Amino acid sequence: MENSIFSPSYWSAAWKEVKDLRRLTFAALICALSIVVGGFFITVGDNLRVYFTYFITSVGCAVYGPILGLMVAAVTDTLNYVLFPSGAYFPGYLLSEMAGALIYSLFLYRKKITVLRLFGAKFCVNYLVNVGLGCLWSQILYGKGYVYYMVKSLIKNSMLLPLEVMTMAALFSVLVPTFSRLGLLPGHSRKELQKLHFTAAAFPVMGISALLAGLCSYYYSTTQQTGTMVFLVLTVCLALLGTGLLIAGGIYNHRHAEA
């Protein structure tokens, strides 16, 4: 049974996770993994780095919820700076980490895990946190106008969005059955959490997102001095993926309408 984020029982359950030894142990593991994985990224162009910590953060927040999620985000960001310092400490990035953890928690904790819900969580993180807050921090730190950073960040996050959602969906499709058997995904019976749900609405949403990502990738192919072929190949792949999802969605909806 799902709990509304406006329900007192939701926040009561989230607070109890802070006192649960099993959840605290899992949170410590998530914190350690985030620090290790945070040191690895792929640079594929100017102002374009692909990080993988969103995998770990989303899984952790689905298990232990918003209150413990905020704590883990604060500890992770602080330890990251202590262990791998780069320049002066800036508290804005701590706020971004905590905001991202809160968003993942509100979408995934005590909720039925669906592709559309994963999309909603990553959409909000990409545009509200990465673009909205991230560009503000860049403006404060580096002095150029907000719009300068916003344009680049919008293109980058739009291009990565469908790829990130699909990799998250692949990860959760593996973890949901296992975690449901272990009782790590609260709020539902084991039967309700036996698999990741791909709802009908997810097909057009993901399809349109992939097509837009293809356009962003094509833009990068015309503006980068190196690696243009990579972006052209990615453009074709995203266009095919988006078209395929829209067609699959039409077939899926048609069959369910007949049924």
C-alpha positions in Angstrom: 0.0 0.0 0.0 1.4 3.3 -1.1 1.7 6.3 1.4 1.1 9.8 0.3 4.0 12.2 1.0 1.4 14.4 2.6 0.4 11.7 5.0 1.8 11.8 8.6 2.3 8.1 8.4 4.7 8.5 5.5 7.0 10.8 7.5 6.6 8.7 10.6 7.8 5.6 8.7 10.7 7.7 7.2 11.8 8.7 10.7 11.7 5.1 11.9 14.2 4.2 9.2 16.8 6.4 11.0 16.6 4.1 14.1 16.6 0.9 12.1 20.0 -0.8 12.3 19.5 -2.6 9.0 18.7 0.6 7.2 21.7 2.4 8.8 24.0 -0.4 7.6 22.6 -0.1 4.1 22.9 3.7 4.2 26.6 3.3 5.2 27.1 1.0 2.2 25.4 3.5 -0.1 27.6 6.3 1.3 30.8 4.4 0.7 29.7 3.4 -2.8 28.8 6.9 -3.7 32.2 8.2 -2.7 34.0 5.5 -4.7 31.8 5.8 -7.8 31.8 9.6 -7.6 35.5 9.5 -8.6 34.7 7.9 -11.9 33.2 9.9 -14.8 33.3 10.0 -18.6 34.2 13.2 -20.4 32.6 13.2 -23.8 32.7 16.9 -24.7 32.9 20.5 -23.4 30.9 20.8 -20.2 29.7 17.3 -20.6 30.6 14.7 -18.0 28.7 11.6 -17.3 28.6 10.6 -13.7 27.1 7.4 -12.3 26.3 8.2 -8.7 22.6 8.7 -9.5 22.3 4.9 -9.7 23.4 4.5 -6.1 21.5 7.5 -4.7 18.2 6.5 -6.3 18.5 2.9 -4.9 19.4 4.1 -1.5 16.5 6.6 -1.3 14.0 4.0 -2.4 15.1 1.8 0.5 15.5 4.3 3.4 13.5 7.4 2.4 13.8 11.1 2.7 15.1 11.7 6.2 17.9 9.2 6.2 18.4 10.1 2.5 19.1 13.8 3.4 21.6 12.7 6.1 23.4 10.3 3.7 23.6 13.1 1.1 25.1 15.5 3.6 27.7 13.0 4.9 28.6 11.8 1.3 29.2 15.4 0.1 31.3 16.3 3.1 33.4 13.1 2.9 33.9 13.6 -0.8 35.4 17.0 -0.2 37.5 15.9 2.8 38.9 12.9 0.9 39.1 14.5 -2.6 39.3 18.3 -2.1 39.3 20.5 -5.2 39.4 24.2 -4.5 37.5 25.9 -1.7 34.5 24.3 -0.1 31.2 25.5 -1.5 28.0 24.7 0.4 25.8 25.0 -2.7 26.9 21.6 -3.9 25.9 20.1 -0.5 22.4 21.7 -1.0 22.2 20.1 -4.5 23.1 16.6 -3.1 20.5 16.9 -0.5 17.9 18.2 -2.9 18.5 15.3 -5.3 18.2 12.8 -2.5 14.9 14.3 -1.4 13.5 14.2 -4.9 14.5 10.5 -5.4 13.0 9.7 -2.0 9.7 11.4 -2.6 9.3 9.6 -6.0 10.5 6.1 -4.9 10.2 5.6 -1.2 7.2 3.5 -0.3 6.0 3.8 -3.9 5.4 1.2 -6.6 8.6 1.3 -8.7 7.6 2.1 -12.4 9.6 3.4 -15.4 7.4 6.5 -15.4 8.1 7.2 -11.8 11.9 6.8 -12.4 11.5 9.2 -15.3 9.7 11.7 -13.1 12.4 11.5 -10.5 15.3 11.9 -12.9 13.5 14.6 -14.8 13.1 16.7 -11.6 16.7 16.1 -10.6 18.1 17.0 -14.0 16.2 20.2 -14.5 15.5 21.5 -10.9 18.8 20.5 -9.4 21.4 20.1 -12.1 20.1 23.0 -14.3 18.3 25.2 -11.8 20.7 25.0 -8.9 23.8 23.9 -10.7 23.8 26.9 -13.0 23.3 29.3 -10.1 26.4 27.8 -8.3 28.4 28.1 -11.6 27.4 31.8 -11.9 28.4 32.5 -8.3 31.8 30.6 -8.6 32.9 31.5 -12.1 31.2 34.9 -12.7 29.6 34.4 -16.1 25.9 35.0 -16.6 23.2 32.4 -15.6 21.9 32.0 -19.1 25.4 31.1 -20.4 25.5 28.1 -18.1 21.8 27.3 -18.4 21.9 26.8 -22.2 24.7 24.3 -21.9 23.3 22.5 -18.9 19.8 22.2 -20.5 21.2 20.6 -23.6 23.5 18.3 -21.6 20.7 17.1 -19.2 18.2 16.7 -22.0 20.5 14.6 -23.9 21.4 12.3 -21.0 17.9 12.1 -19.5 16.5 9.1 -21.5 19.8 7.2 -21.3 19.9 7.7 -17.5 16.3 6.6 -17.1 16.8 3.5 -19.1 19.9 2.5 -17.2 18.1 3.1 -13.9 15.2 1.0 -15.2 17.6 -1.8 -16.1 19.2 -1.6 -12.6 15.8 -1.6 -10.8 14.5 -4.4 -12.9 17.3 -6.5 -11.4 17.1 -5.2 -7.9 13.3 -5.0 -7.3 12.7 -8.8 -7.2 15.7 -9.3 -5.0 15.0 -6.4 -2.7 11.4 -7.3 -2.3 12.4 -10.8 -1.1 14.8 -9.2 1.4 12.2 -6.8 2.6 14.3 -3.7 1.6 11.5 -1.9 -0.3 9.0 -0.9 2.4 5.3 -0.2 1.9 4.3 -3.0 -0.4 3.7 -6.7 -0.2 6.2 -9.0 -2.0 3.6 -9.7 -4.7 3.3 -6.0 -5.5 7.1 -5.7 -6.0 7.9 -8.7 -8.0 8.9 -6.8 -11.0 9.5 -3.3 -12.4 6.3 -1.9 -14.0 6.4 -0.4 -17.5 3.1 1.5 -17.8 1.5 2.5 -21.0 2.2 6.2 -20.5 5.9 5.5 -20.2 6.2 4.7 -23.9 5.3 8.1 -25.4 7.1 9.9 -22.6 10.3 8.0 -23.1 10.0 8.1 -26.9 9.6 11.9 -27.1 12.4 12.3 -24.5 14.7 10.1 -26.7 13.9 12.1 -29.8 14.6 15.4 -28.0 17.9 13.9 -26.7 18.8 13.0 -30.3 18.3 16.7 -31.3 20.6 17.7 -28.4 23.2 15.2 -29.4 23.1 16.5 -33.0 23.6 20.0 -31.7 26.7 18.8 -29.9 28.0 17.1 -33.1 27.8 20.5 -34.8 29.5 22.5 -32.0 32.3 20.2 -30.8 35.7 20.3 -32.4 36.5 16.7 -31.4 34.3 13.6 -31.0 31.7 14.7 -33.5 31.3 11.1 -34.9 30.4 9.9 -31.4 27.6 12.4 -31.1 26.4 11.6 -34.7 26.2 7.9 -33.9 24.4 8.7 -30.6 22.0 10.9 -32.5 21.0 8.1 -34.8 20.7 5.6 -31.9 18.5 8.0 -29.9 16.3 8.7 -33.0 15.8 5.0 -33.6 15.2 4.4 -29.9 12.6 7.2 -29.7 10.8 6.1 -32.8 10.8 2.5 -31.6 9.3 3.4 -28.2 6.6 5.5 -29.9 5.7 2.6 -32.2 5.8 0.1 -29.3 3.6 2.4 -27.3 1.1 2.6 -30.1 1.0 -1.2 -30.4 0.8 -1.7 -26.6 -2.1 0.8 -26.2 -3.9 -0.6 -29.2 -3.8 -4.2 -27.8 -4.9 -3.1 -24.3 -7.7 -1.1 -25.8 -9.0 -4.2 -27.7 -8.6 -6.3 -24.5 
